[in-house]
């Protein structure tokens, strides 16, 4: 459930607003099946976690098989990306759950005064105050430990399912009235939106290429966190079975939930209208009639005029997104602990608090970094866009992971030979773990290609490249500084990882 | 550029490396893993300690029969899986794999296997355990004597009584079990390969009172606690070096919130002894998954953990400078 919660089971409610506009001709419902491309990566994590059932995830695997510095780079990229998303996601729910709750209620009740509250919540100062409080609460949950996180994960998955079903069932039950309600509330017909999109050159009918590119960007790229159970493999009972369920099950749950929202939106409002509406919003076309984004909280208000459904969707999106952000930052606390344990960071980061039995320094530094990203998202949104793009570096980390998979049976023969039979299995004489490593590299390269293609098309600012470079260079600097420091103290960093030959 | 070169090469301040330090390397809970012991005895070349300190639990836990089924076909079980190999080369590979994971092996056939009574299995287990331990001591002497690196060994709560005599009789190895021994640098080490009661009723499980009494008896021989190492197999209670999954009455790990429920299981007597005597260092093993370094008062307490089933060597480099300052590095190789 922890793995399922992390990728954000209701993010599809956000992406449906952007996805069709950025990739004209994309069919969001079909695109969810691109999550299947992530199964080889999940399978590689599974075999690694069975072979090396210790906390640390990719840091442990890559450090042992390739080099500690590469392990740190991969782990740092994934950790910082995940922590940054905790900060950014906090601002998501403030806008689309909290603010849009009042905006949706204004539509259903006719009380325009609620729009004032919605607008106030969207001001930077209130987003800052609410964001800081929410992240402090996140830190407190981390202090309560894994037990609390796992309990909340069950709730998060359950409530996310509730939100998706409310959107689907509430929407379908009122779909017959949608066109009339839309026209009554906005003063424009659904056909006018579609016509405007067609006139603007927007592709109304789905194409495979756009669906594929959209699937890679808005589905595959949003599975971040679904492998985090591997980062705490040392604390999980029955690793082989439990990890298999977590790693594959989380992807299946995500595919199902996202499909419910994407496909559900098409069933409720029609594929052409949904895509055209998002295009009109995203492109700023004059035909777009709403004062803000077409988020489901607002759309369900137009569809059903039911305050209850508005509240249910807002609460579901809040809890799902809050816990996704918390889950994404929770995994990295284990990684930072592992780096400190291996002397890459000061020992303070691996100290356990005597009373709480958690790495207190690591927890609050993680929360602090998430808060910085939250502030950046609020006060310097241009830079946040850069951060959002750095999610591409995460697949650089997976290229390293794939390489570790390919080489594992050959460079760590003893460890491979001592692994449980499932890890040692072969296909056509080739170790399966190596084949999965190759597939992981292929998937990662394909995702990178799709992203860079989109970036080049979009003409993104050069600052993004600097940000991507920083994500890779910072861990290299940390490694070199740690290496130099420890060499000067007498026990080189390499000593602790040195593979001592038995012979 | 010179700074960058130093950074990359890790050259650092070479003067500090030449400070007068005494270095020990400590590993524990080898549980008959051939690969782990071989790495341990080779670690002297890598870490250049004055002494290797081997913690307790040297004996394995299982004897695996390799059963000849005829036509050069052999069967065995590993991790609950049925294995089958063909020919001498594959058989040797399987034996090596099992030995590296800490299993003792014997070659047998179905007829002989049927004659194995529990007493006979016990006899064959002890026979194999003794043979392997003797070979380990010989290997250690062969590798360490030329380097001038001493080795102390001890028993652990899993080890049967006969291990003491085998270690005692071995060349080059110092049997530290139940003694206070002298180490290079003027240090003394008090060693007891015992534990408080475990659910498995191991050969050297004791009551807390017994542990306290035995520590106090040996403590009288320690000249100065400023230069003393307390080497006791079981870690101190509630020290973060003693955390492991809590078991129910059926010895099944308890779950809490979908995760293993962890609990401290160390010895209260060992903790009290550390608090009372405040040795410079205390060395422990026993709880494989609770690897770490912590402090109780001024004492640096160490549990290097163990990953013997994977043939991985987990250990700890311990440096003590001339002012009695201790620095530690947990290793994995």
Interface residues (C-beta under 8 A of the other chain):
Chain A: X1 X52 X54 X146 X147 X148 X150 X151 X154 X234 X235 X236 X237 X341 X343 X352 X414 X415 X417 X418 X419 X420 X421 X480 X481 X483 X484 X485 X486 X487 X488 X489 X490 X491 X492 X493 X494 X495 X496 X497 X498 X499 X500 X501 X502 X503
Chain B: X6 X7 X8 X10 X11 X12 X13 X14 X16 X17 X19 X21 X34 X35 X38 X39 X42 X43 X46 X47 X79 X81 X97 X100 X101 X240 X245 X253 X255 X256 X257 X258 X259 X260 X262 X289 X307 X309 X310 X311 X312 X313 X317 X319 X327 X329 X330 X331 X332 X333
